[in-house]
Amino acid sequence: MTIYSQHANRGKTQILATYQGSAGVASSTVTSLNSPSLAAPIIDALNRVSALTTVPLSVWDGRDGGVNRYPRTHLAALTNRDSRDGLLNGAHSLWYEYTCRELHQALTDLDNALEAVPPPVLTAIEAELATEARELRDAWAEYSEGIPMPDTEGRREWEFGHPFVAYDGGMHVLSREVREQLDNLEKDISTKEREQAVADLRVLVTAYSQCSSEQATLDYAPLSIFTEPYDSNGYYLSVLAPEPGNEDAGSWEIEICRWEPDDPDDEECSSATGEPLIRCELPTSPDVAQLVGLLDKVEQHPGLLAKWAESPVGATLDETDLVVTRGRDS
């Protein structure tokens, strides 16, 4: 429910907290630092923490046409480090657990940024997180249970459906599009299938965040990572997670395809269709390191894709332990 920014003042860099107050938009100073370079990563992490904490409380859980509320258990992680592991262990829903995973990362990034600051700044940031959690918890109680908020000076206000955060719509995970795509994947699946889908999503998202590829993109329909490195000559690779509830698509797959022109006579190749070449079905779920290693390998050596694409069914892709289970004609 707060937007963070920096402001130069008398040779110092102030971190400001801006929020909706009883008299309109208000700001207060969180702390001061010696340089903008120290403040920037702290501000970035604080804005992500604010957005990822606030948005799940500000939208309806509309899965299966319902009108429910998302949990608020993630609030505890702002002030209690022992609660952070819980951000990576839930199975409420794909979208909510995705936001919890991103909140865990934002808090970790904040810790890393605070390693370079003196103790008074660390204390001020911890106090700010406590204020954010308390004010949001009080506002939620007033909205959902009719418990009046304490009438204190500088109180931060929150309105359901209108979160006051810097990343509303700017962080892809918080967009309605992603939430609806992930909700659609949950239709008619069992609790056990949802738990597995959440675990698969965490692996996929973490691998995507850790890989070095600048061309990789994360997709949600289906759950996958797509990468087309520079100089790959039209070849690309997809990492596909199992489709929840679909027994025919119940394993992880690595697929290599190539763009083929829709019109062979079109010299500019204005449109093309991806042609699947080979597929490797994995016998077990991969770990993050395995996927990161694969994505980094094709980023660093894009010519491998063309070489791998010629591998016959039953062959192991060079420099990997991936076995081809389906070829172009199978």
ABEGO torsion letter per residue (X at the ends): XBBBBBBBBGGBBBBBBBBBBAAEBBBBBABBBABAAAAAAAAAAAAAAAAAAAAAAABBBABGGBBBBBBAAAAAAAABAAAAAAAAABAABAAAAAAAAAAAAAAAAAAAAAAABBAAAAAAAAAAAAAAAAAAAAAAAAAAAGBBBBBBBGBBBBBBGBBBBAABGABAAABAAAAAAAAAAABGBBAAAAAAAAAAAAAAAAAAAABABAABBBBAOBBBBBBBBBGAGGBBBBBBBBBBGBAABABBBBBBBBBBBABAABAAGABBBBBBABBBBBABBBBAAAAAAAAAAAAABAAAAAAAAABBBGBBBBGBABBBABBAAX
